[in-house]
Amino acid sequence: MIAKVVTGWRPAGLIAYLLGPGEHEEHRDPRVVASWDGAPAFHQPAKTGPGEFDFDLRELIGVMQELPKEFGLPLTNPAPTPRGLPDSEGWTQWLRNAGGRKPPSFAPDWLKLYRYDPKTQSIVLKDGYVWHCPVRLHPDDPTLSDRQWEHIARRA
């Protein structure tokens, strides 16, 4: 099995990608095989047409965006760096000196999205909260059932 973790900021983008053809037409028969609540069939989007990727994604995207909204996290990509954001109180300097400490409660909202990178000596965007671990089989591996894929998804 081959796996590689990718992070991002857009739950809707990940859902649309996973239930679409993929970048190189690698997605086949897309469906929800595992979910956080143990009811993957409940989250399977309704078909809207005869095509393999004709799904109504609105409900699933809505569900997947509830928690980020609740915690004030962005649903789209933030600016790559905080340049241009109001910083009259020296928050970029605070990031440089924070050493990984959590921002104080009165800090501006944008501060929680950035960190100081000592390698580049600059303020950079943190990894996004959307976590995707694509897993695929080697061509010589046997075909797996949805139940087996669910088990693999839970372990990953």
Residue, then its C-alpha position, 0 to 999 in steps of 0.5 A: m500500500i502507498a500513502k502520502v499525507v496532503t493538507g489544505w484548507r478547503p473541505a469542499g475542494l477535497i470532496a469535489y476532487l475525491l468524488g470526481p475523476g481525479e487529476h489523471e482519471e484515476h478515480r473509479d466508482p467513487r463512493v463514501v466507504a468510511s465516515w467519522d460517525g460510522a454511517p458512510a452510506f448516510h453520507q453518500p451523495a445522491k446521483t444527479g445523472p448517468g455519469e460516473f461523477d454526477f453527484d449532488l455534493r451540496e449536503l456532504i460539503g455542508v456537513m463537512q464545513e460545519l465544524p470549521k465554521e464553528f471554530g472560525l477556520p477559513l473554508t478557502n485558502p488564506a493568503p500565503t503570507p500575512r502581508g497586507l493584514p493590519d499589524s499595528e500591534g506587532w503580531t508578526q514580531w510576536l510570531r517570530n518570538a513565540g517559539g510555537r506558543k499558542p496566541p493569546s485570546f485577544a490576538p487577531d484571528w489571522l494569527k492562528l493561521y501562520r507560524y514563523d519558519p526558522k529555515t526561511q526566517s519568514i512568516v508562513l501559512k500553517d498546514g491546513y486543517v483538512w487532512h487527506c491521506p490518499v492510499r492506493l494498492h500496488p497493481d499486484d494487490p488483490t481488489l478490496s471490498d468496501r469493508q476492507w477499505e473502511h478498515i484501512a481508512r480508520r487505521a490511516 
